[in-house]
Amino acid sequence: MYIKKVVIEGFKSYREETSTEPFSPKVNVVVGANGSGKSNFFHAIRFVLSDMFQNLRSEDRGALLHEGAGHSVVSAFVEIVFDNSDNRIPVDKEEVRLRRTVASKKDEYYLDGKHVSKTEVMNLLESAGFSRSNPYYVVQQGKIASLTLMKDSERLDLLKEIGGTRVYEDRRRESLKIMQETANKRKQIDQVVRYLEDRLRELDEEKEELKKYQQLDKQRRSLEYTILDHELNDARNELASMDDNRRKISERMSNADNEVVDLREKVKSFDKEIKVSTKGINETRSEKDDAEKKRTEALKVVSQIELDLRDIKDRISSEKRAKDEAIRDLHSMKKESEKSKSELVEISRVHAAKLKEEEEISKSIMDREKRLSILYQKQGRATQFKNEAARDEWLRKEIHDLERVLLSNRKQESLLQDEIQKLKDEINNLTNYIESRKSESSKLEAALANKQKDHNDFMKQKNALQDERKSFWKEENSVTAEINGLKGDLVKAQKSLDHATPGDIRRGLNSVSRIIRDHNIAGVFGPVLELVDCEEKFFTAVEVTAANSLFHVVVENDDISTKIIQVLTREKGGRVTFIPLNRVHAPNVNVPQSSDFVPLLKKLKFRPDHRRAFEQVFGRTVICRDLETATRVARSNSLDCITLDGDQVARKGGMTGGFYDSRRSRLKFVKIIRDNKTEIEKKTAHLENVGKKLKDILLWFIDFVSLARWTGGLDKKITDLITKHQQMDAERDHAKSELEQFKVDITSAMKQMGALEKALGKKEKSLDNIRNQIEQIQSGITMKNDEMGTELIDQLTLEERDLLSRLNPEITGLKEKFLSCKNSRIEIETRKEELETNLSTNLMRRQKELEAIISSADSKTLPVEVESKEQELKQSKRTLDEATTVLKANVDAINNFTKKMEQLKRQRDDLKALEAKLEQTVQDGAKDLEQLMNSRTVHLAKQDECMKKIRDLGSLPADAFEAYKRKNKKQLQKLLYDCNEQLKQFSHVNQKALDQYVNFTEQREQLQRRRAELDAGDEKIRELISVLDQRKDESIERTFKGVAKHFREVFAELVQGGHGYLVMMKKKDGDAGDEDNDEDGPREPDPEGRIEKYIGVKVKVSFTGKGETQSMKQLSGGQKTVVALTLIFAIQRCDPAPFYLFDEIDAALDPQYRTAVGSVVRRLADSADTQFIATTFRPEILKVADKIYGVTHKNRVSYINVVSKEQAMDFIEHDQTHNAS
């Protein structure tokens, strides 16, 4: 162990936190200029370790704080870090930090950061080898000088202090003090004994007269005794009668009190039931409000569903009526349509014939007009053109114009053909679209009907399962409530059991349970209390018999109990007693068969492997009918007996019993706990079964909507199930809307197709006109081509003239015929258009509407919706009925609760009235009892007075009890009067002479015995003082021998060729005279006259080894310093410390001695593993140092740092040069 580091902050000149580099475990030297702070560094170490800075006042603590410029220092600390690898300090760490903090109002120690007291620190240092009796491990400045000036007697005191003789001297002083007190007591005893002997001589002369007086006095006392005895018997008889009355009143009051207690318990139970009923009313009202809300909502739902169902049924009935009307209208409409169609066919045929006829007439007219025109043109070409060439040129021009018109018409014909084809394609597409939409609509309608049917089936099963789930939920809530109630009773019973169990035992049992759980210990069966079971009527007998053995823990073997006890002791976990089954030897008890008693063990239930433990606790006990039987059985059979009420009779005769509060029965609490745990397990299993059934219902839903591969918790599955169900409803609604959209699309497409057919007819007419124009143009071109190249003549031929004359009338006739045909055709066409319009616009559209109405009426969706709504209505009505039932049940429950609460209140009021009556009975009994007790007090006082008077009579003659027994009270009073008259003649006699004589004699003997005891004690104390003196001298001699031996060795090491030794001076040496006697006068004797055996320690040295030795007075200053250092080293070797602090011990030494001191320090450091920390201004110790520290001072602040040996030597040389100059 050595000082590893020192940390200083705020202490004297060390303002800032200064931490030294780790010290060497051997020799360390600190150098620095005067005033730099070297001594403060040593003071810092002593501040923590020594007694130098103990019991500091506030101003003393303030003086230790740094004073300088800047902010003031309010606290300081010094921390020493010890290397504890050798565990010299009894702390299980290799490095120990000891800190002392000081401020103006505090002074505290810290060990490894933990606050400790000063006493703890001193004890710790003592255990590490820092002896208070040897403070020489720190040698500060001035210590050497004081040793050089020390007298012989002071050196002896120093050796006494080192040898630890202070304890002997303290005990010796205490013994002397006791001896002085004993002497004073003996003087007092002697004085009292002399006084008593004088008084006994005086009393001896008065005894003769006293004997006569005593005879009369005996007679008087006998008479008075007899009279007092009569009065005492009368008082006792009265007291016995009063005790009987008091017992009766007490029993009546006790019974009333017990009834009051029972009534109060009943009132409490009624109050509890009233509270439960009130809580039930509040909860039921809340449930009733919820039920009313649910019923209102259910009514709204039922009303809404009924309205929806009525609307759907109305729609179905209206659609049915509309269907019937539509069928009738469709039939008539079909007839009318067939008629119109047949008429249209006929008219169309006639119209086509008329058109053909009109076309033929038009062609004939055009042909004749063309021929007529040709003839006119031919007739007029000669006048129009000069020659054939001009005519042909004009014809070519006309042909060109006609061809251009023909080309335009052909383009228009091609466009019309394309448009017609496009319209036909569109009509075909719309026809296909309508057919596909009708097909999809039929499929969708069938699928929707199937979905609706499946939905209805699902809703039926769902409603059935929901009803089943509700019943399961109700059952689950009921079971959960029962479990919570059982758990509440279980907690209450556990708390009651804890209150009935002693605190340390309860803490121990809890600790054992925790240890078993934490350390996984098997083979622990539990306390006897938890392992036993019996009928409730035996609870009291079992508990009284077992007493605290009920809490003994049964274990399989003693190894298990030992293991638990070790942990329990280490953790201070309480008190527990174990019963190891392998160590139990059950008593062999032979219990005879009898109808008066039965072995308690037979009435207990326990596991067979626990039998030995129960035989040990209950094996010797039998249950008896009553206490009388128990007494007889215990005496005759040597068995422990107990009654069912808990009254015990031990086999040795001892009897115990009394009231036992069965309401606090620990076995009852354990039974409640055990039964509740069993019931909770059953209810929990039942609850799990209900939960499993609920889960099966949920799985049905999941399977139904194809969610069997779900992952996640039950709540997530329920949420996804609801989402999927909503999604199915949304898909069904979407299919409905999609079906409606299909119908709208078909109607729109049919309208569009009608429009396209009309456009197609127009386009076909336009195409026919264009084609007629093309034929006419082609005919004109052909005629003009034929005319080209012909001869240009100015007159017609005969045939041509004849043709010309015929053509005009023919054209006129044809035009008339064409006009007539056209008018007829227009009439027919008008009728045809009327028929077509009527068919397409009215009849066909109406027919389609009627067919749509019939088709809509034939749809299966509405009946399916009706079925769905009826199911919803049935479910809603069921929900309404359930809500109504719940509401009615809640109302009935509230009424029942109210009736029950009113009944409970009436019963409680009756009980309170009875309680008040019983309390009045108790008060009346208390008054009677108080009056009785007052009377009893009077009679007790009279009894005490009689007994006191009898006691005051003193010792009575032998015949005093029988001599006057037959006399009555009056005769006794007369005899007593005569006796008192005779006693008046002896009024001058000292009536207490004999008593005083006996009393004084006893006092004298007692004082003489006390004096003998004091003499024996004084002798023992003298023997103790002798032993203490002997041990003190032995300790001084032992210490002296050790120090003297080391003194010789160290002096020889320091002074080459010299020798020195210590001489113990005894009293005879002092008498013989000495040259140093003028230094030390003779010692005064001890208070008891004892003179010290040793009076001093003299030093004899020779520095040359030749001639006579010299004493301290004859030495020079340097030689005295050498001797003082030798003494210090000798003391340190005698009582070594782990390290030493030297503050400039070599200041007054010559160089050769400084070198020797350095060698001694080096040798001690190497051989004894001792650490040295020294300050010096000399180079000799510096040369043997392992580590050197330099202290510097700047701005009134000190710093300490490691320096090299060369730097230190330079500093010392500079300091010596400076001092020399």
KAVEN-V871129 format. One record per helix or strand of 2 or more residues. SS is the DSSP state (alpha for helix, beta for strand). FROM is the first residue (numbers start at 1). TO is the last residue. If there is no record, write none. Layout:
ss;from;to
SS;FROM;TO
SS;FROM;TO
This chain:
ss;from;to
beta;2;9
beta;18;19
beta;27;32
alpha;38;49
alpha;58;64
beta;75;83
beta;95;103
beta;106;111
beta;114;116
alpha;118;127
beta;138;139
alpha;143;148
alpha;152;163
alpha;166;205
alpha;207;384
alpha;388;500
alpha;503;519
beta;524;527
alpha;528;531
alpha;536;551
beta;553;555
alpha;558;571
beta;578;580
beta;597;599
alpha;600;603
alpha;608;618
beta;621;624
alpha;627;637
beta;640;643
beta;648;649
beta;655;656
alpha;662;664
alpha;666;704
alpha;714;787
alpha;798;857
alpha;861;952
alpha;958;961
alpha;969;986
alpha;993;1054
beta;1059;1066
alpha;1067;1072
beta;1094;1102
alpha;1112;1114
alpha;1117;1134
beta;1139;1143
alpha;1151;1168
beta;1171;1175
alpha;1179;1183
beta;1187;1194
beta;1197;1203
alpha;1205;1220
